[in-house]
Amino acid sequence: MEDKKNTALPEGEKVKNTPKRAAKRRISTFGSLRRLCFAASLAAMSLVLGKFLQIPHPFQEFIRISFENLPILLAGVTLGPVSALLVGVVADLLGCLLYGYPINPVITLGAAIVGLVAGVMSHYVVKKPLGARVAAAVAAAHLLGSVLVKSAGLAAWYLAKYELGYIQFLGWRLVNYMIVGAAEGFLLYLLLRNRAFAKQMEEMSL
């Protein structure tokens, strides 16, 4: 009887502490609560930029002119690849759920790759100087995530509708992200050089 009483108490304690431990694990993924909040705000910004502030045009179904990837790229450069991957996934899924779009796993994967590649390039491949770091992160992230992966997810829906070949489809999306990516890279560079922003990053121990 004593053995059963002794084993029951620790098990009860484990059950009681499970929610706290789960919360700690979620926070530890980002490093701190402040980093988690920053990541959440970036996901929300991506949602707003992609759904409310895109530039309308006749082919916006498969060529989106917006800065929806800018917060995901910023997450990659500041928070690292894992956190940026999660920011991309959350932003895409929230956009689909809030606006009633069907979830396309390939497009969600593309958003995740944008964050992952931006983080890997800026933290492990090209660390200095800042301009080269940002340029490499943006170019690689858009080439792999936006042009290759997301295009594969969109092709099944829109190639026949717009009577486009796959190479032509990729070409238009490549041109789009060369222009949008250049603007995003320039904005990222200016933001990362800003002293006030740099101070906020230091306070979060980024």
Rosetta blueprint (number, residue, H / E / L):
1 M L
2 E H
3 D H
4 K H
5 K H
6 N H
7 T H
8 A H
9 L H
10 P H
11 E H
12 G H
13 E H
14 K H
15 V H
16 K H
17 N H
18 T H
19 P H
20 K H
21 R H
22 A H
23 A H
24 K H
25 R H
26 R H
27 I H
28 S H
29 T H
30 F H
31 G L
32 S L
33 L H
34 R H
35 R H
36 L H
37 C H
38 F H
39 A H
40 A H
41 S H
42 L H
43 A H
44 A H
45 M H
46 S H
47 L H
48 V H
49 L H
50 G H
51 K H
52 F L
53 L L
54 Q L
55 I E
56 P L
57 H L
58 P L
59 F L
60 Q L
61 E L
62 F L
63 I L
64 R L
65 I E
66 S L
67 F L
68 E L
69 N L
70 L H
71 P H
72 I H
73 L H
74 L H
75 A H
76 G H
77 V H
78 T H
79 L H
80 G L
81 P H
82 V H
83 S H
84 A H
85 L H
86 L H
87 V H
88 G H
89 V H
90 V H
91 A H
92 D H
93 L H
94 L H
95 G H
96 C H
97 L H
98 L H
99 Y H
100 G L
101 Y L
102 P L
103 I L
104 N L
105 P H
106 V H
107 I H
108 T H
109 L H
110 G H
111 A H
112 A H
113 I H
114 V H
115 G H
116 L H
117 V H
118 A H
119 G H
120 V H
121 M H
122 S H
123 H H
124 Y H
125 V H
126 V L
127 K L
128 K L
129 P L
130 L H
131 G H
132 A H
133 R H
134 V H
135 A H
136 A H
137 A H
138 V H
139 A H
140 A H
141 A H
142 H H
143 L H
144 L H
145 G H
146 S H
147 V H
148 L H
149 V H
150 K H
151 S H
152 A H
153 G H
154 L H
155 A H
156 A H
157 W H
158 Y H
159 L H
160 A H
161 K H
162 Y H
163 E L
164 L L
165 G L
166 Y H
167 I H
168 Q H
169 F H
170 L H
171 G H
172 W H
173 R H
174 L H
175 V H
176 N H
177 Y H
178 M H
179 I H
180 V H
181 G H
182 A H
183 A H
184 E H
185 G H
186 F H
187 L H
188 L H
189 Y H
190 L H
191 L H
192 L H
193 R H
194 N L
195 R H
196 A H
197 F H
198 A H
199 K H
200 Q H
201 M H
202 E H
203 E H
204 M L
205 S L
206 L L
